[in-house]
């Protein structure tokens, strides 16, 4: 299965943009890049996903490198409520099965 | 829409006791999943279901059983609880499963302690 690598933790100031990186150098051509986050004491929630083009939704933006070996989740204005563990997950033919492979993710700390 | 709900939120068991965790979803999803999350770790799939009346094993199925008698409900049973089953249990559901665009919706979790 293709694997992802994320920093263990990151810190941001409130109301500033946050760029959360994810490396996936062995990604296959049919793998989608998904992001989930888990707020403290809650279940994970879907954030965004994409294949090749950059994607935007109300929560965040996803920037995908041209060679697709890395991607970046962008929170445009971090709030205290965005403090969570963010997981970058590959889904596709190279990652068979029904489970989401969460890994350890990046713990984002947002300070006032 | 309540989304995915789990009952109970907390439970303490003694070794050897049994219990059932209930998951319910009101999104008419075909696929449902049970995960466990241990401290400092990601989620691991216990069992899943691809439709009413069907269940299958995930990554860590030992010590657990499941049933999906109704489309909206997915039950996780522990027949003889062990301290190693102390964990937070999350239920999830999705419209389609194992597909690239599939989004899983998670419940709030059940915190289980086995003494």
Interface residues (C-beta under 8 A of the other chain):
Chain A: X30 X31 X32 X34 X41 X42 X43 X44 X45 X46 X49 X51 X87 X91 X92 X96 X97 X98 X99 X100 X101 X102 X103 X104 X105
Chain B: X4 X31 X33 X35 X40 X41 X42 X43 X44 X45 X48 X50 X58 X59 X90 X92 X97 X98 X99 X100 X101 X102 X103 X104 X105 X106 X107 X108 X109
